[in-house]
Every structure is written in structure tokens, then in C-alpha cells.
Amino acid sequence: MPSFSTFGNELYSGKRSIDFIGRRRLWYTIATVAMVISFLALGINRLNPGIEFRGGTEFRVDHTSVTSQTVGVDVITKIAPGAEVRPSKVGANGMRFQADRVTSAQLDPVKQALQAAYKVTANDVSSSFVGPTWGSDVTRQAIIGLVVFLILVAGVIAAYFRTWKMAVAGLVALLHDLILTVGVYALVGFEVTPASVIGFLTILGYSLYDTVVVFDKVRENTDHVLASTKRTFAEAANLAINQTLVRSINTSVVALLPVASILFIGAFLLGAGTLKDISLALFVGIAAGTYSSIFIATPLLTTLRANEPELVAQAERVAKRRADEASAPSTGAGPEATAVLTGGGGVATLTAPAVTPATQPAGGQRQQPRRGTRPTGRKR
């Protein structure tokens, strides 16, 4: 079995080919199903905004040996009836309670009750108040930043690659990554905090990075495709994906390893809430970005350019050349002559019988040519 490096070399040279472009309808279907599930999750579960967006009071208890979260919820609701309390564990021996409808007059009694319930000192209990206007300001600024980012990205891609269709394909891949990441947040119920928003904006860079790398190889392979009859545009684009496949996988794995460590070790085992918020967005976004750059961006670009008259005419010339090669007689020294035509999706093998020399008789023995009579110079 070939090694991964050998596999990558064969993909780059074209010796081995995976038909990404030919199966693009399958990739579109998978992406559509994933986005539909994300929209359903947003509609049913909805996002879980953190206290920075909802507003309220946060109480934190450190260095406690009591592990029950219900104790703190009962203490807060007893002093502030009607308050909605969201408990969570922080680290190995810490508790966090986010509550709304806690007045300033109730603040000190709640802290004292938590101190007694969790058997800690006064220095181990802290509180902070966050107004809802701060969260709305963060949301507004994040939306403005996202819109400006998308406009700039579209302009840069269109100018660099000299076609607006690459910009459209790249933006669709970016939106796919964002929707999928937000849908995962809605499914698992993680809180959306300012750290999550930073993670959402960060994954745009990762997704765009992989997409631009593949697009650059597509441009290199298709730079003079109109004057060539060796490959069609779709086949050249498919070759570009194969040539950058191993590189995309390697860079994504290297980026996912530290993020996975933060997510599964730092967040779930150590209970670091802020790390959990940003690491989930990065983990899902990087994985989705790798998928979209390979299975969505370039196949979508091929679909957008499929009906261009120049590319249609070039594809017809490629098909004609291959048909002429297939119909041309083949000669070979062996029992049969074989011609191999490679395309973006497969390999076609043409076989023709070899030509038998006409100088050999049926018996298999070579017939010697008859010698002429040499004149002797005598008269008869």
C-alpha cells in the first residue's frame, strides 16, 4: 500500500485522480443538507446568548469543595424570586451563576448566602454586572466588520483572479462555513459570547486561506486552457484540487490539533468557559473551511463557468481530438496496440489488433527470393 506522500505525489502528477468536479452534485447535496440542519437548529433551539448579550449579574465562587450547582441556584432564587439562573462549573473547584432580575439591594445578601452555602471566604465570592447595551454594541460592530470583510474579500479575489465568478464561489464557501458553525452552536447549546464572535470572524481567514490556495492552482492550470486540446477547463480544475488536496489536509490537521487540545482538554476537563467558546468556533470553522475549499468552492466555480461559449468550444475541440485519436489506426510490435486517454474523471483504453506482415506464408517458413542466372559469355 503506497504511503501518504506517494499518494500525494501521484495526485500532483496526475497519475492518480479523484473526480471532485464530476461528483459536484453530491457535494452540493451534502452541503445543502448540513445548512438545512443548521437553520432548523437555529429555528428550534436558537442560540444561547451569554450574559454579555442578555445583560444581568454574574456571581462566581472559587476554591469550594461543594460540587452541587443546585445549591447556588436555590440560594439566588430564594433572595431574588423570579430570577433566571444559569449555573456552570469553572475549573476543578469553581462555580459560576448568571442571573437576571437581581437588584443592587439584593447583591450583597446573595454573595453572603453563596459564601455560607459553599463554605468559602468572602474573597472567594465575586460579582459583576453587565448591561444589555454593551452586548448590542458588540453585535452591531461584529456585523459591520463582517460586511466590510466580505466586500473587501470579494473585491480582492475578483481583482486578483480577474473574474467575479471566483469571488462568488469564495463567498458562498465562506457563508457555508459560518452557517455550519452557528448551527453547531445552536445544536450543542454553547453560550455565544464575545469570544465566540471573535472565533466566528477568525474562521473566515482560515476558510479563505485554503480557498485562495486552490484557486491559485486552478488559475495556473487553466491559464492557457482555451488554446489547448489536452484538457477541458473542468479537468484542469479537477487536477488543481488533486494537486492541493494533501497540502490542504496537512495544514488543516496541524491547525486543528492545538484547537482540539484547547476544546477537549482545556474546556471540558479544566472547565475554562472562555476557551470553550472560542475553541468550538475555531474547531468547527477550520474543519468546515477545509471541506468547502475542496468540495464547494472550485466545483461551484466550474458550474458557474460551464456555459461560457469559449469553454464550451474548447471542450468540443478536446472531444474531437480524442475522437480522432480513438479512430486512428494503431500499429505495434506486439499482439495489440493500446492508447490511453486520461480525463478529469477516468481513463479510456483503446485497443487495436496489430498488423501482420504479408511476406510470411501460411506454413510459417520464410520464402527465399529466386536468384537470377548470371550470363557466362558463351554462345549456344
Buried (B, 14 or more C-beta within 10 A) or exposed (E): EEEEEEBBBBBBEBEBBBBBBBBBEEBBEEBEEBBEBBEEBBEEBEBBBBBBBBBBBBBBBBBBEBEEBEBBBBBBBEBBEEBBBBBBEBBEBBBBBBBBEBEEEBBEBBBBBBBEBBEBEEEBBEBEEBEBEEBEEBBEEBEEEBEEBBEEBBEBBBEBBEBBBBBBBBBBBBBBBBBBBBBBBBBEEBBBBBBBBBBBBBBBEBBBBBBBBBBBBBBEBBEEBEEBBEBBBBBBBBBBBBBBBBBBBEBBEEBBEEBBEBBEEBBEEEBBBBBBBBBBBBBBBBBBBBBBBBBBBBBBBBBBBEEEEEBEEBBEBBEEEBEEEEEEEBEEEEEEBEBEBBBBBEEEEBEBEEEEEEEEEEEEEEEEEEEEEEEEEEEE
